[in-house]
Amino acid sequence: MPTERVIKKYANRRLYDATGSRHVTLEDIRKMIVGGEKVKIVDDKSGDDLTRAVLLQVISEQEQFGTPVLSTELLEAIIRFYGNPVQEMLTRYMEQSVGTLLRQQQVMRAEMAKALEGPMAPMAEFARQNMEQWSKIQSTMMSAFVPKKAGSADPEDDASPAESAETPSPTAAPDNKPQ
């Protein structure tokens, strides 16, 4: 895990990288994060942690001047979740989704390197794994919203596969072994 780079924010709104001993911009902070560095932004006088506020500024700048990641509809949906009882669940869902996406991106890079060396079979396996992961995430999310019906328990949940295999079928032929 990389060490945390401390950035001080002064009253004149300038940002100073204490680790690198230089003034930085929001773009510099974005590049640090893209490069895998962890940053912590603190107010120079009070020592208050301003990391979230500055990171939101970085995102806002990227959304305004770059190719947006967050559509207007998505931003509206996120705003509707604030104060909602499921706000915490949305946070966990988004963190897990982005984490999964980042892991899949790493796997995809590795698989692409393999594909350049051989046939396209690794890509088919990657696509299958990706679809399986997303299905799990979606079913987890949907189970939080859809209550189980009373009395509609799945009979397979009651008996384990081992018990089912040991229980003889009533129509099975008797064992004709000598006693």
HELIX and SHEET records of a PDB file:
HELIX    1   1 LEU A   26  VAL A   34  1                                   9    
HELIX    2   2 THR A   51  PHE A   65  1                                  15    
HELIX    3   3 THR A   72  PHE A   81  1                                  10    
HELIX    4   4 GLN A   87  GLU A  117  1                                  31    
HELIX    5   5 ALA A  121  PHE A  145  1                                  25    
HELIX    6   6 PRO A  155  ASP A  158  1                                   4    
HELIX    7   7 PRO A  161  GLU A  166  1                                   6    
SHEET    1   A 4 ARG A  22  VAL A  24  0                                        
SHEET    2   A 4 LEU A  15  ASP A  17 -1                                        
SHEET    3   A 4 GLU A   4  LYS A   9 -1                                        
SHEET    4   A 4 LYS A  38  ASP A  43  1                                        
END                                                                             
